[in-house]
Amino acid sequence: MGRRVDSVLAAALGISRTKAAAWCAAGLVAERAAGTPGPARAVQKSAKVAAGTELLVDIPEEPNPLDVKVEIVEDLRILADEPDYVVVDKPVGVAAHPSPGWVGPTVVGGLAGAGYRISTSGAPERQGIVHRLDVGTSGIMVVAKSERAYTVLKDAFRDRTPEKTYHAVVQGLPDPLNGTIDAPIGRHPGHDWKFAVLEGGRDSITRYQTLEAFGRATLVEVKLETGRTHQIRVHFSALRHPCAGDLTYGADPRLAAELGLTRQWLHAHRLGFPHPVTGEWVDYESPYPQDLVYALGVLRGE
């Protein structure tokens, strides 16, 4: 008995069986007896490949995942448009820039679609990007438009000069109400897409202050002294007070459903930095988006 078509293609071409199956479903794979002239017939993924059978594959041209897709991102709001930079209000579900495995909208693509010309400094897929927000985190970002702004802002974020203020709703009531979380963060040993507090991880410091307590959840203001991936989410999860709605880091799905959350309640609320040309301190603020407003209303009993 021969092997399945998708298995043969995966082994021969070094692709996943899922991709091989998709090619079969799209009619891109055909078979015929070896050395036999004439047309081949389409074959499905589960068909067995007999000895002496040729598989003919019309390999599709696939887009480069790092290419910037120029698009209209309707919820991407412009908070400030200066000659050297643009400040945007990034909606949830939008990445800062293209990356492998991400096929959704990006800030870079949205700005291009809106007619903005940004700095050409940096890797092609992240030109103008001097800092990032997670796809599942909404809020304020600055993007460099000029080359001088890119250099100055990139250096500023590297030196942690800007002041980034986040607001988060975390489960329960943190103890103490105001405090500092100083715990090293590294890649999760069991999941390469997650992070965790780990001995030997990178130094990570998060300062927080309680703004409003609801008993089962608390609205906190957070300021970062370091900028690790998922830092706020990981630190509060380690305290057993994960961000509401953050199922990746242990949030209660029942509370998430009650609050109408399909992502973590985490928002980049304010951003201040020295102007890249004048050096004058500038400060911008992003209001809460509607899904986070609704969740707060539920907690307040409104």
N, C-alpha and C positions, 0 to 999 in steps of 0.2 A: 504493500500500500504506500503511495507517495505522500509527500508532505503537503500541507496546505500552501496555497499560493502566497498568502500574506507572510507566512513563516519563511518561505524560500526567498522572497524579495527582501525581507528584513535582513536575513543573513548575507545575501549576495551584495546588497547595496549599502549596508551599514545604516539603515533607517529603522524607525520603530515600526512595530506591527500595526499600530494605529494609523500611521501615515500610509503604509502599504495598503491597508484596507480602504482608506479614503481614496487612493488612486484607483483601486478596483471599482469602487462605487461610482467614480466619475468616468468610468469607461476608458481609462488610460492604460489598462493592461490587457493584452491579448495573448493567445497561445496558438501554436500549430506544431505539427510533428517536425522534428529537426530535418532540415534539408528538403522540405516539401515546399514547392513554389505555390503561389496563390495567396489569397487573403487569409488573414488570421481571424479568429473569433474572440470576442470579448470574454473575459473570464472573471468570475467573482472570487472574493477573498477566501471562501471556504473550499473551493475546488481543490482536488488533489492533483499534484503535478506528477504525471507518470514519467517513467524513464524514456528518454528520447524526445522530450517535449521542449520546444523553445518558448520562452516567455518574452514578448515584445512590450517594452514599456515606453510610453511617451511621457518622459519626466517633465513635469510642469516647471515653469520658471517661477520661483518663489521670491517675494519681495524681501529685501534686506530689513531685518527687524530694527536696525538702527537708523534707517532712513526717516527723515522728518516728514510726516504727512501733513500737508497744509490743509487745514480744516476750520470750520466754524464751530467754536465751542460756546454755545449760547449762554451758559451760566458763568463764563469767565469774565468777571467785571474788572474794569480798569479803575483803580483808586487814585492813581497819580501818573501823569504822562509828562516827564521831564526830558530835556534834550539828551541827557546822558543815561537815563534809566526809566523803567516803567514799573510801577507797583501794581500787582494784580491781586485779586481776591480769588484764590483757587477753589473751585468747588470739589466736593468729594467725588471720587471716581475718575479723577484726572491726574495723570502722572506729570512730574516736572518735565521729563524728556523721554524719548524713546529708549527702550532697553530690551534685551532678549526676553521673549516670553510675554511681553506686554503688547497688546493689539488695540488698546483703547486710546482715547484722546490724550493729548499732552499740552502743557502750557506753551512749549516751543511751537508746536503746530498751530495752536489756537491764536497765538500772537501773529504768526505768519499769515494765517487766514484772515486776520483782522487788518492786515496791511502794515504791521509794524516791522521795521528793520532793526534787528538786534545785533549785538556784537558778534563778530565772527571768531573771536578768541575761544579757546577751549576745544574739546573733541567735537567733531561735526554734529553728533546727535544732541549735544548739550551746550551749543554755543549760547553765550550770554547768561547761562545758569551759574549763579555764584553760591546758591544754597538750595536745599530741597525740602519738600514736605512729602510724607507718605501719601500714596494714592487714597487711602481711607481717612486722611486728615484734611480738613478744610482750613482755609484761612489765607493769611497774607504772605506774599513773596515779592522780592524785588528781583528784576531781571535787567542786566546791563544792556544798554543800547550802543554805547560807544566803547572803543577799545580801552581808553583810559579808565572809564568807569569799571570795566571788567577787572582790570588789574588791581585797582584800588579796593573795590568791593571784595574781590576774592581774597586779597590779603587781610582785609578787615575781618571777614568771617573766619579765616584761618586763625587769626589772633584773638578771636572771640570778643571783638570790640562792639558789635551790634548788640542791642538789648532785645531779646525775643521773649515775648510773654504769651503763654498759652493759658487757656481756660479748659478745665476738664471736669466732668462729673464722674466721680469714683464711687464705687459701691461701699456702703457702710460709712463709718465715721473714723477718719484717721486719728491715731493717737501717737504723738501730740497733734493738736489741731493745726499748728504751724510748725514746720520743721525742715530738716535737710536729710535727704537720702544720699548717702555716700557708699556706693556699692559697685564693684567692677562688673562690666557687662561684656559678654562674649557670645559667639554663635552657639546656639543650643546644640548639645552633643547628640540629640536624637532627631532633630529636625533642622535641616540647613536653611530653612526659610524663616526660622524663629531665632530669637535671642533670649538670653537668660542671665541672671546674676551668677557669675562663676568666679571661683578663685583663679587668679591668673588672667582674668579679663582686663579690659581697658578701663582705666580710672573714669568714673562717671558720677557726676554730682548734680542732684536735682533739688531745688528749693521750692517749697510750696507754702501757701497761706490759704486758710479756709475763708471763703467768701459767704457761703450760705449752706447751712446744714439742714437736711431733711430727715435724718434718722437712718433711713435705709440707703441713702446716697448723700453725697456732699459735693458742692460746687467749689473747686479750688482754683487758685491762680498759681501758675507754675512758671518758674524761671530756671533756665538751664545754664550751668557753668561749663558743661561739656555738650557735645552734639553727637552722641552715639545713635545709631539706627534704632528706632523704636524705644528710645530711652525712657520717655515718660510712661509708656505702656508697660515696659518691663519692670521699672522701679515700683510702680504702684501695684502691679501684679505680685511682686515679691513681698510686698507688705500685706498681701491678701486683701487689697482694696483695688481690684482692677478697674479700668475705665468701664463705665456702663456701656454695654453693647459690644465690648471687645471679646468676642468668643474665642479668638485665637489665644488670648492670654488669660482665660479662665473666668470670664464674666458669666453671670447667671442668665441663661437664655430666657427665663421667665420674666425677669425684670426688663430685659431688652425688648421683649414682645409687648409688655405693658406700656413701655415708653415709646413704642413705635420706632425703635432704632434698628437699622440694618447695618450699622457700623459703629465704631467706638465714638463716644461723646468726647471729642477732643478737637479743639479749634485754636489755630494760631491767631490770637486776637490783636496783638500789637507788635510793631517792629520799629525800632529806632536805630539810626546809624549816622555816622558823619557823611555829609554830602560828598560824593567822590571828587568834586572839583573845588568847591568852596571850603569844605571842612566843617561847615555849619551843621549842627545836629538837627536832623529831621526825624519826624515821628509820624507813623500812620497807624490807623486802626481799622479792623475788619469786624463788622457786626456778625452776630450769630446767624447762620443759615436757618431756614424754616424747620428742618427736621430737629435741630437742636433746641430751637425755641419751643417747639411742641413738647419735647421731652421734659424741659424745664417746667412748662405749664402743668404737665401731669404731676410732677413732683410737688409743685406748689398748690395743687388742688384747684387750679383755675379752670 
